[in-house]
Amino acid sequence: MKTIEFTNPGPYDVLSWMDRSQPTHIEGHILVKIIYAAVNAVDDSVRSGRLPARRSPAILGNEAVGIIVKGNDELSAGTRVIVSCFTADGQIRGIYVDGVWQEYLVVKPEELIPISEHISDEQAAAFPVSFFSAQACLNKADFQPGKSILSLAVGGGVGNAGIQLAKAHGASLVITTAGSTAKAELAGSLGFENIIDLSKEKISEGVARLTDGKGVDIVIDSLGGNLTGDAVHSLSRNGILVAIGYSAGTTFNANITDFVWKGLQMRGQSLNGWFNHIAQKQIWNQLMPLFESGKLKPHVAKIFDAEKVAAAQRYLIEDKPFGKVLLKF
């Protein structure tokens, strides 16, 4: 079978398209043929060495869709499944254990989520990490229907998922941001609303305009950097910012009086090592009925053949597309 792996950290082209022996079925496990796998920013962090891989050579990738080759009574051969971004004991694929960038994968049954025929392979591959992350952020912020939400980065996976989930769960107002007028216009053409064009106004200015100066109850911050301080300033009294990403930078400046006088809170959220099987199942149970009903729709920006993985990573990191990037196996 083919795998995508690397031995030493480095630029995009350290990723190799390798021939390996196909894994054999293990009793009590499921053998899956991967159809599509997603490319995420964390894969770039591991490949470049900013987030060290736990083994060498390493196989990246933490979300995929596939078809069961050899299953069991509950998950029979031919069933299409999402491969969870976690192992059953909470280790995230592609970081702590080998990932999904390989043609075949042996997993435990509880690490698979069956999907119905009306969900496409492409949507299923683009779904797990972004929507799981966004739902975890909403849970971390104690979201309730009627709350107002600012989910940064309409074109990013978590930002876009946060918008859709907030609406599906009954938010009173959902606001988002775009880094350019072109992205704002594209998002508008896809039906997204209340978009702050950051090339024209600051986050706090846009939020004040859209809320009559009241601010929002919750911010999902998948960007970090200089944007975080302004996002904090956009919160209403007793508001909560949940930080889950730092593609725009790892440090920020904020006005301490926003926290003191408005009683604000900032909470961190990460997928790494925090979700055992029970915690995973709780979130999947929140997500899958909405996904199956069509209320959640991942947006795919571009699909690459798997052997073009270096180009796919470069496209994601440097071009910053609107939507997810997939590899076709």
Protein Blocks (a to p, Z undefined) as FASTA:
>chain_A
ZZdddfbgcdfklpccdddddddddehiacdddfbdcddfklmmmmnopaccfbdcddeh
jbdcdddfbdcfklcghiacdddfbdfkopaehilpccfbdfbdcddfklpccddfklcf
klmmmmmmmmmmmmmmmmmnopaehiacddehjlbmklmmmmmmmmmnopabdcdddfbf
klmmmmmmnopahiacfklbcfklmmmmmnnonopfbdcdfkgmjllmmmmmmpcehiac
ddfbfklojbdcddfklmmmnopacddddfehpacfklmmmmmmmmmmmmmnopaccddf
bdcdfklmmmmmmmmmmnopgddddddZZ
